[in-house]
Amino acid sequence: MYGCEVGDLDHFQYLLLMACCLLITLPLEFVLSARVYRRVAGLAFAIIPVVIIFSVWDIVGILRDHWSYSTRFTTGWTLLFGMPIEELVFFIVVPICGLLTYEAVGYVLSVLRRRSKVGETGPHA
């Protein structure tokens, strides 16, 4: 038995987890000025290579029987060569969350640097 059962939602647990990851990091876009979703070209440039490389890696692993996916926690919807749709979603969501976090940390650090410079020279310098 794996953790607690959610009943009819068991097959959507992987996708629900990915949705929660996006939901939890979404405020970084607005509160901490991450500006990831507002730069669509940069976002695509960051995500497309990840999706291609890891999808190929995943498909090779599936075809060679190196790993498989729980039919209990996935929808059963598959893409080419049996790759679960959840894996494609994972390869998109994780880089987005990583970029949001990276940009938010960069913003916070820049604010802290500006504040420390003001503190060093004084507010009227």
C-alpha atoms as an extended CHARMM CRD file, in Angstrom:
* protein
*
       125  EXT
         1         1  MET       CA              0.0000000000        0.0000000000        0.0000000000  PROA      1               0.0000000000
         2         2  TYR       CA              1.2910000000        3.4560000000       -0.9300000000  PROA      2               0.0000000000
         3         3  GLY       CA              0.4350000000        6.2820000000        1.4870000000  PROA      3               0.0000000000
         4         4  CYS       CA             -3.1820000000        7.3040000000        1.7440000000  PROA      4               0.0000000000
         5         5  GLU       CA             -5.7460000000        6.4740000000       -0.8950000000  PROA      5               0.0000000000
         6         6  VAL       CA             -7.6410000000        9.2240000000       -2.6470000000  PROA      6               0.0000000000
         7         7  GLY       CA            -10.1700000000        6.9470000000       -4.2850000000  PROA      7               0.0000000000
         8         8  ASP       CA            -11.1020000000        7.8690000000       -7.8250000000  PROA      8               0.0000000000
         9         9  LEU       CA             -8.3240000000       10.4670000000       -7.9550000000  PROA      9               0.0000000000
        10        10  ASP       CA             -5.5270000000        7.8900000000       -7.6190000000  PROA      10              0.0000000000
        11        11  HSD       CA             -4.9990000000        7.8410000000      -11.3990000000  PROA      11              0.0000000000
        12        12  PHE       CA             -4.5470000000       11.6130000000      -11.3850000000  PROA      12              0.0000000000
        13        13  GLN       CA             -2.0990000000       11.8650000000       -8.4730000000  PROA      13              0.0000000000
        14        14  TYR       CA              0.9440000000       12.4760000000      -10.6890000000  PROA      14              0.0000000000
        15        15  LEU       CA             -0.8560000000       15.2200000000      -12.6270000000  PROA      15              0.0000000000
        16        16  LEU       CA             -2.2890000000       16.7180000000       -9.4370000000  PROA      16              0.0000000000
        17        17  LEU       CA              1.1950000000       16.8700000000       -7.9690000000  PROA      17              0.0000000000
        18        18  MET       CA              2.4230000000       18.7480000000      -11.0450000000  PROA      18              0.0000000000
        19        19  ALA       CA             -0.5210000000       21.1560000000      -10.7950000000  PROA      19              0.0000000000
        20        20  CYS       CA              0.3200000000       21.7710000000       -7.1320000000  PROA      20              0.0000000000
        21        21  CYS       CA              3.9390000000       22.5250000000       -8.0650000000  PROA      21              0.0000000000
        22        22  LEU       CA              2.7710000000       25.1650000000      -10.5330000000  PROA      22              0.0000000000
        23        23  LEU       CA              0.2490000000       26.5650000000       -8.0840000000  PROA      23              0.0000000000
        24        24  ILE       CA              2.7690000000       26.8310000000       -5.2620000000  PROA      24              0.0000000000
        25        25  THR       CA              5.3490000000       28.6280000000       -7.4210000000  PROA      25              0.0000000000
        26        26  LEU       CA              2.8600000000       30.8670000000       -9.2700000000  PROA      26              0.0000000000
        27        27  PRO       CA              3.0330000000       33.6840000000       -6.6700000000  PROA      27              0.0000000000
        28        28  LEU       CA              6.7470000000       34.0400000000       -7.4440000000  PROA      28              0.0000000000
        29        29  GLU       CA              5.7590000000       35.4440000000      -10.8430000000  PROA      29              0.0000000000
        30        30  PHE       CA              3.7700000000       38.2690000000       -9.2920000000  PROA      30              0.0000000000
        31        31  VAL       CA              5.0060000000       38.7920000000       -5.7300000000  PROA      31              0.0000000000
        32        32  LEU       CA              8.7290000000       38.4680000000       -6.4060000000  PROA      32              0.0000000000
        33        33  SER       CA              8.7430000000       39.6700000000      -10.0340000000  PROA      33              0.0000000000
        34        34  ALA       CA             10.0940000000       36.4490000000      -11.5050000000  PROA      34              0.0000000000
        35        35  ARG       CA              8.7730000000       37.4270000000      -14.9710000000  PROA      35              0.0000000000
        36        36  VAL       CA              9.0510000000       33.8690000000      -16.3060000000  PROA      36              0.0000000000
        37        37  TYR       CA              5.5780000000       33.6050000000      -17.8490000000  PROA      37              0.0000000000
        38        38  ARG       CA              5.9060000000       37.1070000000      -19.3310000000  PROA      38              0.0000000000
        39        39  ARG       CA              8.9820000000       36.0960000000      -21.3370000000  PROA      39              0.0000000000
        40        40  VAL       CA              7.4420000000       33.4020000000      -23.5160000000  PROA      40              0.0000000000
        41        41  ALA       CA             10.3650000000       33.1150000000      -25.9480000000  PROA      41              0.0000000000
        42        42  GLY       CA             12.8820000000       32.6820000000      -23.1270000000  PROA      42              0.0000000000
        43        43  LEU       CA             10.6430000000       30.1630000000      -21.4070000000  PROA      43              0.0000000000
        44        44  ALA       CA             10.2900000000       28.1370000000      -24.6100000000  PROA      44              0.0000000000
        45        45  PHE       CA             14.0470000000       28.3470000000      -25.2190000000  PROA      45              0.0000000000
        46        46  ALA       CA             14.6350000000       26.8970000000      -21.7520000000  PROA      46              0.0000000000
        47        47  ILE       CA             11.9660000000       24.1940000000      -21.8540000000  PROA      47              0.0000000000
        48        48  ILE       CA             12.1410000000       22.7860000000      -25.3900000000  PROA      48              0.0000000000
        49        49  PRO       CA             15.6520000000       21.2670000000      -25.0810000000  PROA      49              0.0000000000
        50        50  VAL       CA             14.7160000000       19.7310000000      -21.7180000000  PROA      50              0.0000000000
        51        51  VAL       CA             11.5510000000       18.1960000000      -23.1510000000  PROA      51              0.0000000000
        52        52  ILE       CA             13.3630000000       16.7740000000      -26.1830000000  PROA      52              0.0000000000
        53        53  ILE       CA             16.4000000000       15.3720000000      -24.3550000000  PROA      53              0.0000000000
        54        54  PHE       CA             14.5310000000       13.8720000000      -21.4290000000  PROA      54              0.0000000000
        55        55  SER       CA             11.6910000000       12.5190000000      -23.5700000000  PROA      55              0.0000000000
        56        56  VAL       CA             14.2010000000       10.6320000000      -25.7110000000  PROA      56              0.0000000000
        57        57  TRP       CA             15.9580000000        9.4280000000      -22.5370000000  PROA      57              0.0000000000
        58        58  ASP       CA             12.6390000000        8.3330000000      -21.0560000000  PROA      58              0.0000000000
        59        59  ILE       CA             11.4950000000        6.5360000000      -24.1930000000  PROA      59              0.0000000000
        60        60  VAL       CA             14.7850000000        4.6590000000      -24.4330000000  PROA      60              0.0000000000
        61        61  GLY       CA             14.4150000000        3.6300000000      -20.7870000000  PROA      61              0.0000000000
        62        62  ILE       CA             10.8720000000        2.4370000000      -21.4140000000  PROA      62              0.0000000000
        63        63  LEU       CA             11.7580000000        0.5030000000      -24.5670000000  PROA      63              0.0000000000
        64        64  ARG       CA             14.6950000000       -1.1850000000      -22.8010000000  PROA      64              0.0000000000
        65        65  ASP       CA             12.5070000000       -2.0290000000      -19.7850000000  PROA      65              0.0000000000
        66        66  HSD       CA             14.7590000000       -0.0340000000      -17.4560000000  PROA      66              0.0000000000
        67        67  TRP       CA             11.7350000000        1.4690000000      -15.7360000000  PROA      67              0.0000000000
        68        68  SER       CA              7.9760000000        1.5670000000      -15.8010000000  PROA      68              0.0000000000
        69        69  TYR       CA              5.2030000000        3.7030000000      -14.3600000000  PROA      69              0.0000000000
        70        70  SER       CA              2.5420000000        2.8610000000      -11.8420000000  PROA      70              0.0000000000
        71        71  THR       CA             -0.8000000000        2.3460000000      -13.5150000000  PROA      71              0.0000000000
        72        72  ARG       CA             -2.3480000000        3.1500000000      -10.1500000000  PROA      72              0.0000000000
        73        73  PHE       CA             -1.0660000000        6.7370000000      -10.0190000000  PROA      73              0.0000000000
        74        74  THR       CA             -1.0720000000        7.6020000000      -13.7220000000  PROA      74              0.0000000000
        75        75  THR       CA             -3.9470000000        8.1240000000      -16.1190000000  PROA      75              0.0000000000
        76        76  GLY       CA             -2.8810000000        5.5080000000      -18.6410000000  PROA      76              0.0000000000
        77        77  TRP       CA             -2.7190000000        8.1550000000      -21.3830000000  PROA      77              0.0000000000
        78        78  THR       CA              0.4770000000        7.5710000000      -23.3150000000  PROA      78              0.0000000000
        79        79  LEU       CA              2.4620000000        9.3050000000      -26.0060000000  PROA      79              0.0000000000
        80        80  LEU       CA              4.9460000000        7.8490000000      -28.4580000000  PROA      80              0.0000000000
        81        81  PHE       CA              6.4460000000        4.5160000000      -27.4840000000  PROA      81              0.0000000000
        82        82  GLY       CA              4.4110000000        4.2950000000      -24.2820000000  PROA      82              0.0000000000
        83        83  MET       CA              5.7040000000        7.4070000000      -22.5220000000  PROA      83              0.0000000000
        84        84  PRO       CA              3.0190000000        8.5120000000      -20.0440000000  PROA      84              0.0000000000
        85        85  ILE       CA              1.5750000000       11.9880000000      -20.5510000000  PROA      85              0.0000000000
        86        86  GLU       CA              2.5710000000       12.6520000000      -16.9440000000  PROA      86              0.0000000000
        87        87  GLU       CA              6.2420000000       12.4450000000      -17.9080000000  PROA      87              0.0000000000
        88        88  LEU       CA              5.8360000000       15.1230000000      -20.5670000000  PROA      88              0.0000000000
        89        89  VAL       CA              4.0170000000       17.2920000000      -18.0470000000  PROA      89              0.0000000000
        90        90  PHE       CA              6.8550000000       16.6930000000      -15.5610000000  PROA      90              0.0000000000
        91        91  PHE       CA              9.4600000000       17.7610000000      -18.1410000000  PROA      91              0.0000000000
        92        92  ILE       CA              7.5530000000       21.0280000000      -18.6330000000  PROA      92              0.0000000000
        93        93  VAL       CA              6.5190000000       21.7910000000      -15.0520000000  PROA      93              0.0000000000
        94        94  VAL       CA              9.8210000000       21.1810000000      -13.2710000000  PROA      94              0.0000000000
        95        95  PRO       CA             11.8330000000       23.6120000000      -15.4410000000  PROA      95              0.0000000000
        96        96  ILE       CA              9.0990000000       26.2450000000      -15.0650000000  PROA      96              0.0000000000
        97        97  CYS       CA              9.1730000000       25.8860000000      -11.2770000000  PROA      97              0.0000000000
        98        98  GLY       CA             12.9680000000       25.9630000000      -11.3200000000  PROA      98              0.0000000000
        99        99  LEU       CA             13.0290000000       29.1150000000      -13.4430000000  PROA      99              0.0000000000
       100       100  LEU       CA             10.4380000000       30.8080000000      -11.2550000000  PROA      100             0.0000000000
       101       101  THR       CA             12.4830000000       30.0110000000       -8.1700000000  PROA      101             0.0000000000
       102       102  TYR       CA             15.7550000000       31.0990000000       -9.7790000000  PROA      102             0.0000000000
       103       103  GLU       CA             14.3370000000       34.4120000000      -10.9940000000  PROA      103             0.0000000000
       104       104  ALA       CA             12.6200000000       35.1070000000       -7.6660000000  PROA      104             0.0000000000
       105       105  VAL       CA             15.8460000000       34.4830000000       -5.7460000000  PROA      105             0.0000000000
       106       106  GLY       CA             17.6880000000       36.7600000000       -8.1870000000  PROA      106             0.0000000000
       107       107  TYR       CA             15.1180000000       39.4840000000       -7.5900000000  PROA      107             0.0000000000
       108       108  VAL       CA             15.3590000000       39.1780000000       -3.8100000000  PROA      108             0.0000000000
       109       109  LEU       CA             19.1620000000       39.2600000000       -3.9490000000  PROA      109             0.0000000000
       110       110  SER       CA             19.1210000000       42.3800000000       -6.1270000000  PROA      110             0.0000000000
       111       111  VAL       CA             16.7730000000       44.1110000000       -3.6810000000  PROA      111             0.0000000000
       112       112  LEU       CA             19.0410000000       43.1530000000       -0.7830000000  PROA      112             0.0000000000
       113       113  ARG       CA             22.1230000000       44.4270000000       -2.6680000000  PROA      113             0.0000000000
       114       114  ARG       CA             20.4360000000       47.7680000000       -3.3460000000  PROA      114             0.0000000000
       115       115  ARG       CA             19.4250000000       48.0780000000        0.3030000000  PROA      115             0.0000000000
       116       116  SER       CA             22.9180000000       47.2690000000        1.5290000000  PROA      116             0.0000000000
       117       117  LYS       CA             24.4320000000       49.8980000000       -0.8150000000  PROA      117             0.0000000000
       118       118  VAL       CA             22.0120000000       52.4990000000        0.5210000000  PROA      118             0.0000000000
       119       119  GLY       CA             22.9540000000       51.4820000000        4.0640000000  PROA      119             0.0000000000
       120       120  GLU       CA             26.6990000000       51.8040000000        3.3050000000  PROA      120             0.0000000000
       121       121  THR       CA             26.5450000000       55.2470000000        1.7470000000  PROA      121             0.0000000000
       122       122  GLY       CA             23.6350000000       56.5740000000        3.7350000000  PROA      122             0.0000000000
       123       123  PRO       CA             20.2630000000       57.5770000000        2.3600000000  PROA      123             0.0000000000
       124       124  HSD       CA             21.4060000000       61.0780000000        1.3650000000  PROA      124             0.0000000000
       125       125  ALA       CA             24.7330000000       60.2690000000       -0.2770000000  PROA      125             0.0000000000
